[in-house]
Amino acid sequence: MKIVVFGPGRRTGALRDGMVVDVCGAFAKYAAEKTGETHPMTLAETLVPSDLARFIWGGERTLENAEKAIDYLMNEAQDRRDRRGGVLAHPISGTRLHAPRPAGSRIACAGGNFADHAAAMAEKMRGKPYEGDPRTEMRKTGIWGFWKVHRAVVGPEGEIIYPQKATRLDYEGELAIVLGKRGTDIKAKDAKDYIWGVTLLGDWSIRSPGEPAGPYRFAMGKNFDTSCSVGPCIAVGEADAFDCDVETLVNGEVRQSFSTRDMVFSFAEYLEYLSADFTLYPGDIISGGTAAGTAADSSPLLPDGASAPERFLKVGDSIEVRSSAIGSLRARVVAKNVSK
C-alpha cells in the first residue's frame, strides 16, 4: 500500500489505480453500507484515522481495515462518494500531495554512509587517489549523522528556497524508513519489526560556506527553511528498505544511482545506535545517507580550493529523486523573496 497525505485538509490517502483514495472516508462508507454501522464516521476516525500520525500508531489493524475499505470502494460500491456526496477517490493528476511526514515526527539522517561518496570526498580533500578500503575505514570511524530539526518539510512538486547565505547548494537523494512502533534500546536483529514503510528524502545541503570549527556544531548547512523534501508516499509492505534502488536527476540528467544494499551501516544498525537510551516513536524517520554523484564529490576544485560551481544547484533547477518501488519526488529551486 502506498500511503500519501493529500488535499487542503491534509488527510491520509492511499494510491490505487491512478487515484488517491480517502482511506478514512472509504472505511466510513464500508462500515455504513456493508455492516450497517449507525455512526460510521466516528468509527472510521477511530479505526482508520484521517491523520497520518494516528494512522501509523494504529499498526496492522489500521492497515487491514484500510485495505478492506479501499477494496470495497474501488470494486464493490455503487459509487465513490460519501453520504454527503463528497468525493472519496480523486485522480492523482489533479490532487495536491503533501510531504507524508507525521506531525511531531523527527528526522535523523545518516552521514557518510556510502563508500563511493566518502572516498570521492576524501580524494578531493586530500588531492590524491584514495588508498585502502573506504568501507573498512568508515566502519572503524563509526556511525555519525545529524537531525533535521525544522517543523515543515517540502512535499512532492515543492519548492526549495535558495538560502541567502549559500554559495554552493547541493543535492543528496536518499531512501528513508518510517517507524511503526515505539522502541528504546532496539536490537539490530529486531529492526524489521519496527520499520513501517519506506519513503524518499531529498537532503538539500549548503556546502559553502561551512560552519565554524568547534567540538559541536548546529548542522546549519543541513537546516534551513526547505532543506528537506519527503515523499511522494510511504510504501508500506511494497519495498525492501535493505535492498532498494534510488536515482537522483538534476534537470533530467542522472547524477546518482545506487542501492541501499550498499549502505556501510544498515538501517538496523542505525536503529540500534539511535535508540540506545533514547525512545523512538511511530512516525519517526531515519534516512540512510547518499551515494556518489553529489555536486560536492563530483566537482573539480578551483585554484583557490573551492569546488567549481557548475554542478551545484541554481535557481530554476529541477531535481528528482526516484525509485521504482516508491515513485518520484520532484522539486525545483526558487529564489528567496527578500523584502526590504
Backbone hydrogen bonds in HBPLUS format (Angstrom, degrees):
<---DONOR---> <-ACCEPTOR-->    atom                        ^
c    i                          cat <-CA-CA->   ^        H-A-AA   ^      H-
h    n   atom  resd res      DA  || num        DHA   H-A  angle D-A-AA Bond
n    s   type  num  typ     dist DA aas  dist angle  dist       angle   num
A0236-VAL N   A0001-MET O   2.78 MM 235  5.21 174.8  1.78 166.1 165.7     1
A0015-LEU N   A0002-LYS O   2.92 MM  13  5.49 155.1  1.98 152.0 160.3     2
A0003-ILE N   A0234-ILE O   2.93 MM 231  5.08 168.2  1.95 144.3 141.6     3
A0234-ILE N   A0003-ILE O   2.82 MM 231  5.08 150.9  1.90 141.8 151.7     4
A0004-VAL N   A0013-GLY O   2.86 MM   9  5.05 164.6  1.89 129.8 134.3     5
A0013-GLY N   A0004-VAL O   2.81 MM   9  5.05 166.4  1.83 142.0 142.9     6
A0098-HIS N   A0005-VAL O   2.78 MM  93  5.33 170.1  1.79 150.5 152.4     7
A0006-PHE N   A0011-ARG O   2.91 MM   5  5.48 159.0  1.95 151.2 156.5     8
A0011-ARG N   A0006-PHE O   3.02 MM   5  5.48 138.5  2.20 162.6 152.6     9
A0007-GLY N   A0096-ARG O   2.92 MM  89  5.33 152.5  2.00 151.0 157.3    10
A0010-ARG N   A0007-GLY O   3.02 MM   3  5.25 160.7  2.06 110.7 116.7    11
A0012-THR N   A0050-SER O   2.78 MM  38  5.04 136.9  1.97 132.1 145.0    12
A0014-ALA N   A0021-VAL O   2.94 MM   7  5.17 140.8  2.10 132.9 145.3    13
A0021-VAL N   A0014-ALA O   2.84 MM   7  5.17 177.3  1.84 152.5 152.3    14
A0016-ARG N   A0019-MET O   2.91 MM   3  5.25 159.4  1.95 146.5 152.4    15
A0019-MET N   A0016-ARG O   2.95 MM   3  5.25 149.5  2.05 110.2 120.1    16
A0092-ILE N   A0018-GLY O   3.07 MM  74  5.83 174.6  2.07 144.9 143.3    17
A0020-VAL N   A0090-HIS O   2.66 MM  70  5.05 158.6  1.70 150.5 158.1    18
A0090-HIS N   A0020-VAL O   2.92 MM  70  5.05 165.9  1.94 137.5 139.0    19
A0022-ASP N   A0088-LEU O   2.90 MM  66  5.25 165.2  1.92 149.5 154.1    20
A0026-ALA N   A0022-ASP O   2.81 MM   4  5.93 151.9  1.89 149.9 159.0    21
A0027-PHE N   A0023-VAL O   3.00 MM   4  6.12 150.6  2.09 138.6 145.6    22
A0028-ALA N   A0024-CYS O   3.02 MM   4  6.32 154.6  2.09 148.0 155.1    23
A0029-LYS N   A0025-GLY O   3.03 MM   4  6.29 154.8  2.09 145.9 152.2    24
A0030-TYR N   A0026-ALA O   2.95 MM   4  6.19 159.3  1.99 145.4 151.4    25
A0031-ALA N   A0027-PHE O   2.77 MM   4  5.99 164.0  1.80 154.1 158.0    26
A0032-ALA N   A0028-ALA O   2.97 MM   4  6.13 154.3  2.04 144.9 151.5    27
A0033-GLU N   A0029-LYS O   2.89 MM   4  5.96 170.3  1.90 155.6 158.6    28
A0034-LYS N   A0030-TYR O   2.74 MM   4  5.29 153.1  1.81 142.5 150.8    29
A0035-THR N   A0031-ALA O   3.32 MM   4  5.14 140.5  2.49 108.5 119.3    30
A0037-GLU N   A0031-ALA O   2.90 MM   6  5.35 166.1  1.92 142.1 137.8    31
A0043-LEU N   A0039-HIS O   3.16 MM   4  6.40 165.5  2.19 156.3 160.7    32
A0044-ALA N   A0040-PRO O   2.83 MM   4  5.94 156.0  1.88 145.6 153.1    33
A0045-GLU N   A0041-MET O   2.96 MM   4  6.16 160.8  2.00 151.3 154.7    34
A0046-THR N   A0043-LEU O   3.08 MM   3  5.15 133.8  2.30  97.3 110.5    35
A0047-LEU N   A0043-LEU O   2.89 MM   4  6.16 163.5  1.92 158.6 162.8    36
A0048-VAL N   A0044-ALA O   2.68 MM   4  5.20 156.2  1.73 143.4 151.7    37
A0055-PHE N   A0051-ASP O   2.91 MM   4  6.08 148.8  2.01 149.8 160.0    38
A0056-ILE N   A0052-LEU O   2.95 MM   4  6.21 158.5  2.00 157.5 160.4    39
A0057-TRP N   A0053-ALA O   3.09 MM   4  6.34 161.0  2.13 146.3 151.8    40
A0058-GLY N   A0054-ARG O   3.09 MM   4  6.23 132.1  2.33 137.4 148.7    41
A0058-GLY N   A0055-PHE O   3.19 MM   3  5.23 134.6  2.41  94.2 106.5    42
A0059-GLY N   A0056-ILE O   3.09 MM   3  5.72 163.6  2.12 118.3 122.9    43
A0063-LEU N   A0059-GLY O   3.25 MM   4  6.63 160.2  2.29 150.3 155.9    44
A0064-GLU N   A0060-GLU O   2.88 MM   4  6.10 160.9  1.92 154.9 160.0    45
A0065-ASN N   A0061-ARG O   2.99 MM   4  6.20 159.9  2.04 148.9 154.1    46
A0066-ALA N   A0062-THR O   2.87 MM   4  6.04 153.1  1.95 147.9 156.0    47
A0067-GLU N   A0063-LEU O   2.94 MM   4  6.13 161.1  1.97 150.4 154.8    48
A0068-LYS N   A0064-GLU O   3.05 MM   4  6.22 159.6  2.10 145.6 151.2    49
A0069-ALA N   A0065-ASN O   3.00 MM   4  6.17 156.0  2.06 144.4 150.5    50
A0070-ILE N   A0066-ALA O   2.90 MM   4  6.13 159.5  1.95 153.2 158.6    51
A0071-ASP N   A0067-GLU O   3.02 MM   4  6.16 168.5  2.03 151.8 154.8    52
A0072-TYR N   A0068-LYS O   3.12 MM   4  6.32 154.3  2.19 140.9 148.0    53
A0073-LEU N   A0069-ALA O   2.93 MM   4  6.16 167.1  1.95 152.0 155.3    54
A0074-MET N   A0070-ILE O   2.92 MM   4  6.02 169.5  1.93 159.2 161.6    55
A0075-ASN N   A0071-ASP O   2.96 MM   4  5.71 144.8  2.09 141.3 149.4    56
A0076-GLU N   A0072-TYR O   2.88 MM   4  4.93 152.3  1.96 130.1 137.7    57
A0077-ALA N   A0072-TYR O   2.85 MM   5  5.91 161.5  1.89 161.0 159.7    58
A0088-LEU N   A0080-ARG O   2.96 MM   8  5.55 158.6  2.00 159.7 152.6    59
A0082-ASP N   A0086-GLY O   2.83 MM   4  5.20 151.4  1.91 141.9 151.3    60
A0085-GLY N   A0082-ASP O   2.98 MM   3  5.22 163.0  2.01 113.2 117.8    61
A0094-GLY N   A0091-PRO O   3.16 MM   3  5.79 151.0  2.25 115.2 122.1    62
A0095-THR N   A0092-ILE O   3.28 MM   3  5.10 172.9  2.28 107.9 108.6    63
A0101-ARG N   A0099-ALA O   2.80 MM   2  5.50 140.6  1.95 101.3  90.9    64
A0105-SER N   A0102-PRO O   3.11 MM   3  5.56 162.2  2.14 134.8 134.7    65
A0285-ILE N   A0106-ARG O   2.77 MM 179  6.03 177.8  1.77 175.1 175.7    66
A0148-LYS N   A0107-ILE O   2.94 MM  41  5.38 165.7  1.96 153.5 157.6    67
A0108-ALA N   A0285-ILE O   2.89 MM 177  6.27 164.1  1.92 157.1 159.6    68
A0287-SER N   A0108-ALA O   2.77 MM 179  6.21 163.5  1.80 162.0 167.1    69
A0109-CYS N   A0146-PHE O   2.82 MM  37  5.46 175.7  1.82 176.4 175.9    70
A0146-PHE N   A0109-CYS O   3.05 MM  37  5.46 151.9  2.14 147.3 156.0    71
A0110-ALA N   A0287-SER O   2.90 MM 177  5.96 156.3  1.96 142.3 150.0    72
A0111-GLY N   A0144-TRP O   2.94 MM  33  5.52 156.8  1.99 141.7 134.0    73
A0264-VAL N   A0113-ASN O   2.80 MM 151  5.25 168.2  1.81 146.2 149.5    74
A0118-ALA N   A0114-PHE O   3.05 MM   4  6.29 169.9  2.06 160.2 163.3    75
A0119-ALA N   A0115-ALA O   2.86 MM   4  5.93 161.2  1.89 151.5 156.7    76
A0120-ALA N   A0116-ASP O   3.07 MM   4  6.14 158.9  2.12 140.8 146.6    77
A0121-MET N   A0117-HIS O   2.99 MM   4  6.23 156.6  2.04 150.0 156.5    78
A0122-ALA N   A0118-ALA O   2.93 MM   4  6.12 156.7  1.99 145.8 152.6    79
A0123-GLU N   A0119-ALA O   2.89 MM   4  6.12 155.7  1.95 149.8 156.2    80
A0124-LYS N   A0120-ALA O   3.20 MM   4  6.41 153.6  2.27 141.8 147.8    81
A0125-MET N   A0121-MET O   3.11 MM   4  6.40 159.7  2.15 149.1 154.3    82
A0126-ARG N   A0122-ALA O   2.87 MM   4  6.00 156.6  1.92 152.6 159.2    83
A0127-GLY N   A0123-GLU O   2.74 MM   4  5.52 135.2  1.94 138.7 149.8    84
A0137-GLU N   A0133-ASP O   3.12 MM   4  6.41 162.8  2.15 155.7 160.8    85
A0138-MET N   A0134-PRO O   2.84 MM   4  6.00 155.3  1.90 150.2 156.8    86
A0139-ARG N   A0135-ARG O   3.05 MM   4  6.29 155.5  2.11 148.6 154.5    87
A0140-LYS N   A0136-THR O   3.11 MM   4  6.38 141.9  2.26 140.9 151.3    88
A0141-THR N   A0137-GLU O   3.05 MM   4  6.35 149.1  2.14 144.2 152.3    89
A0142-GLY N   A0138-MET O   3.01 MM   4  6.28 155.8  2.07 149.4 155.2    90
A0154-VAL N   A0228-CYS O   2.81 MM  74  6.03 167.2  1.83 161.0 157.5    91
A0230-VAL N   A0154-VAL O   2.96 MM  76  6.35 153.6  2.03 175.7 174.7    92
A0158-GLY N   A0155-GLY O   3.14 MM   3  5.31 123.0  2.48 142.5 135.9    93
A0157-GLU N   A0330-ARG O   2.79 MM 173  4.93 126.0  2.08 132.1 143.3    94
A0332-ARG N   A0158-GLY O   3.08 MM 174  6.63 147.6  2.19 150.3 159.5    95
A0160-ILE N   A0332-ARG O   2.81 MM 172  5.94 166.0  1.83 150.4 154.1    96
A0334-VAL N   A0160-ILE O   2.84 MM 174  5.99 164.4  1.86 152.9 155.8    97
A0162-TYR N   A0334-VAL O   2.85 MM 172  6.02 171.9  1.86 178.4 178.8    98
A0166-ALA N   A0163-PRO O   3.18 MM   3  5.39 154.3  2.25 106.2 113.8    99
A0167-THR N   A0208-SER O   2.79 MM  41  5.47 173.0  1.79 147.4 145.1   100
A0168-ARG N   A0208-SER O   3.22 MM  40  5.04 144.4  2.36 144.6 137.1   101
A0207-ARG N   A0168-ARG O   2.87 MM  39  5.38 153.9  1.94 150.4 157.3   102
A0313-LEU N   A0169-LEU O   2.80 MM 144  5.36 156.0  1.86 167.6 165.1   103
A0170-ASP N   A0205-SER O   2.75 MM  35  5.05 171.6  1.76 152.4 155.4   104
A0205-SER N   A0170-ASP O   3.05 MM  35  5.05 154.1  2.12 128.5 136.2   105
A0203-ASP N   A0172-GLU O   2.91 MM  31  5.00 172.6  1.91 152.8 151.5   106
A0174-GLU N   A0201-LEU O   2.88 MM  27  5.09 141.7  2.03 159.8 166.8   107
A0201-LEU N   A0174-GLU O   2.94 MM  27  5.09 165.5  1.96 140.0 139.4   108
A0288-GLY N   A0175-LEU O   2.96 MM 113  5.92 175.3  1.96 162.2 162.2   109
A0176-ALA N   A0199-THR O   2.89 MM  23  5.33 173.6  1.90 150.9 151.6   110
A0199-THR N   A0176-ALA O   2.88 MM  23  5.33 157.5  1.93 149.3 154.8   111
A0177-ILE N   A0286-ILE O   2.83 MM 109  5.36 160.3  1.87 152.2 150.8   112
A0286-ILE N   A0177-ILE O   3.02 MM 109  5.36 157.1  2.07 146.6 153.9   113
A0178-VAL N   A0197-GLY O   2.83 MM  19  5.26 160.4  1.86 150.0 148.2   114
A0196-TRP N   A0178-VAL O   2.77 MM  18  5.62 148.8  1.87 151.5 162.2   115
A0197-GLY N   A0178-VAL O   3.28 MM  19  5.26 152.4  2.36 139.4 143.1   116
A0179-LEU N   A0284-ASP O   2.92 MM 105  5.49 169.0  1.93 163.1 166.8   117
A0283-GLY N   A0179-LEU O   2.75 MM 104  5.20 165.0  1.77 136.2 139.1   118
A0180-GLY N   A0194-TYR O   2.83 MM  14  5.48 158.4  1.88 145.2 151.0   119
A0183-GLY N   A0280-LEU O   2.93 MM  97  5.35 157.5  1.98 146.2 149.8   120
A0280-LEU N   A0183-GLY O   2.88 MM  97  5.35 172.4  1.89 158.5 158.3   121
A0185-ASP N   A0275-SER O   2.69 MM  90  4.96 169.9  1.70 129.3 127.5   122
A0190-ASP N   A0187-LYS O   2.90 MM   3  5.47 154.3  1.97 116.9 125.1   123
A0191-ALA N   A0188-ALA O   3.14 MM   3  5.24 168.2  2.15 114.9 115.9   124
A0193-ASP N   A0190-ASP O   3.04 MM   3  5.69 146.1  2.16 119.2 128.4   125
A0194-TYR N   A0191-ALA O   2.86 MM   3  5.47 156.4  1.91 119.7 127.2   126
A0198-VAL N   A0235-ALA O   3.04 MM  37  5.28 152.8  2.11 133.7 140.0   127
A0235-ALA N   A0198-VAL O   2.77 MM  37  5.28 153.1  1.85 165.8 160.4   128
A0200-LEU N   A0231-GLY O   3.27 MM  31  5.39 143.3  2.41 131.0 141.3   129
A0231-GLY N   A0200-LEU O   3.06 MM  31  5.39 152.3  2.13 146.7 149.5   130
A0202-GLY N   A0229-SER O   2.85 MM  27  4.78 158.8  1.89 131.3 137.5   131
A0229-SER N   A0202-GLY O   2.98 MM  27  4.78 154.6  2.05 132.8 140.5   132
A0204-TRP N   A0227-SER O   3.09 MM  23  4.92 156.2  2.15 133.4 137.0   133
A0206-ILE N   A0221-GLY O   2.90 MM  15  4.58 170.5  1.91 137.8 140.2   134
A0222-LYS N   A0219-ALA O   3.03 MM   3  5.44 153.6  2.10 107.8 116.2   135
A0223-ASN N   A0220-MET O   3.20 MM   3  4.68 151.0  2.29  90.6  99.3   136
A0227-SER N   A0224-PHE O   2.97 MM   3  5.32 132.7  2.20 154.5 144.2   137
A0243-ASP N   A0240-ASP O   3.00 MM   3  5.40 165.9  2.02 116.8 121.5   138
A0260-THR N   A0244-CYS O   2.96 MM  16  5.39 153.2  2.03 137.5 144.3   139
A0246-VAL N   A0258-PHE O   2.82 MM  12  5.50 159.7  1.87 161.1 163.0   140
A0258-PHE N   A0246-VAL O   2.95 MM  12  5.50 164.2  1.97 160.1 165.4   141
A0247-GLU N   A0322-ARG O   2.94 MM  75  5.36 154.3  2.01 153.9 160.3   142
A0322-ARG N   A0247-GLU O   2.89 MM  75  5.36 161.9  1.92 150.7 156.7   143
A0248-THR N   A0256-GLN O   2.96 MM   8  4.88 152.7  2.04 127.9 130.8   144
A0255-ARG N   A0248-THR O   2.74 MM   7  5.63 167.9  1.75 160.0 164.4   145
A0256-GLN N   A0248-THR O   3.21 MM   8  4.88 160.9  2.25 135.1 137.1   146
A0249-LEU N   A0320-GLU O   2.77 MM  71  5.06 160.4  1.81 150.3 157.2   147
A0320-GLU N   A0249-LEU O   2.88 MM  71  5.06 155.9  1.94 146.3 150.0   148
A0250-VAL N   A0253-GLU O   2.89 MM   3  5.22 152.7  1.97 144.6 146.2   149
A0253-GLU N   A0250-VAL O   3.01 MM   3  5.22 167.3  2.03 116.0 117.8   150
A0251-ASN N   A0318-SER O   2.77 MM  67  5.09 165.2  1.79 152.5 157.1   151
A0262-ASP N   A0259-SER O   3.06 MM   3  5.84 167.7  2.08 119.6 123.6   152
A0263-MET N   A0260-THR O   3.15 MM   3  5.36 167.6  2.17 112.4 113.1   153
A0269-GLU N   A0266-SER O   3.09 MM   3  5.19 118.9  2.48  96.8 110.8   154
A0270-TYR N   A0266-SER O   3.05 MM   4  6.44 154.8  2.11 149.5 156.7   155
A0271-LEU N   A0267-PHE O   2.88 MM   4  6.12 157.2  1.93 150.0 156.0   156
A0272-GLU N   A0268-ALA O   3.08 MM   4  6.34 158.6  2.13 145.6 150.8   157
A0273-TYR N   A0269-GLU O   2.93 MM   4  6.12 160.6  1.97 146.6 152.3   158
A0274-LEU N   A0270-TYR O   2.82 MM   4  5.88 176.9  1.82 158.7 159.8   159
A0275-SER N   A0271-LEU O   3.07 MM   4  5.90 149.7  2.16 142.0 149.3   160
A0276-ALA N   A0273-TYR O   3.46 MM   3  5.70 164.8  2.49 106.0 110.3   161
A0278-PHE N   A0275-SER O   3.18 MM   3  4.70 176.4  2.18 106.8 105.9   162
A0284-ASP N   A0281-TYR O   3.01 MM   3  5.69 165.9  2.03 141.1 143.9   163
A0298-SER N   A0294-THR O   3.10 MM   4  6.12 132.7  2.34 143.9 156.1   164
A0299-SER N   A0295-ALA O   3.08 MM   4  5.59 124.6  2.40 145.2 148.1   165
A0308-ALA N   A0300-PRO O   2.82 MM   8  5.71 165.1  1.84 176.9 172.2   166
A0302-LEU N   A0306-ALA O   2.68 MM   4  5.39 171.6  1.69 171.4 174.1   167
A0305-GLY N   A0302-LEU O   2.84 MM   3  5.31 163.6  1.87 123.7 127.3   168
A0312-PHE N   A0309-PRO O   3.10 MM   3  5.54 151.7  2.18 117.1 125.7   169
A0317-ASP N   A0314-LYS O   3.03 MM   3  5.69 163.5  2.06 142.8 143.8   170
A0316-GLY N   A0333-VAL O   2.82 MM  17  5.32 168.5  1.83 135.6 139.5   171
A0333-VAL N   A0317-ASP O   2.89 MM  16  5.43 158.3  1.94 154.8 161.4   172
A0319-ILE N   A0331-ALA O   2.81 MM  12  5.32 169.3  1.82 156.7 159.3   173
A0331-ALA N   A0319-ILE O   2.89 MM  12  5.32 152.0  1.97 154.5 159.1   174
A0321-VAL N   A0329-LEU O   2.84 MM   8  5.09 165.2  1.86 145.7 149.5   175
A0329-LEU N   A0321-VAL O   2.74 MM   8  5.09 171.2  1.75 158.9 162.0   176
A0323-SER N   A0327-GLY O   2.90 MM   4  5.37 156.1  1.95 155.0 162.8   177
A0326-ILE N   A0323-SER O   3.07 MM   3  5.33 149.8  2.16 107.4 116.3   178
A0327-GLY N   A0323-SER O   2.75 MM   4  5.37 149.7  1.84 149.9 160.5   179
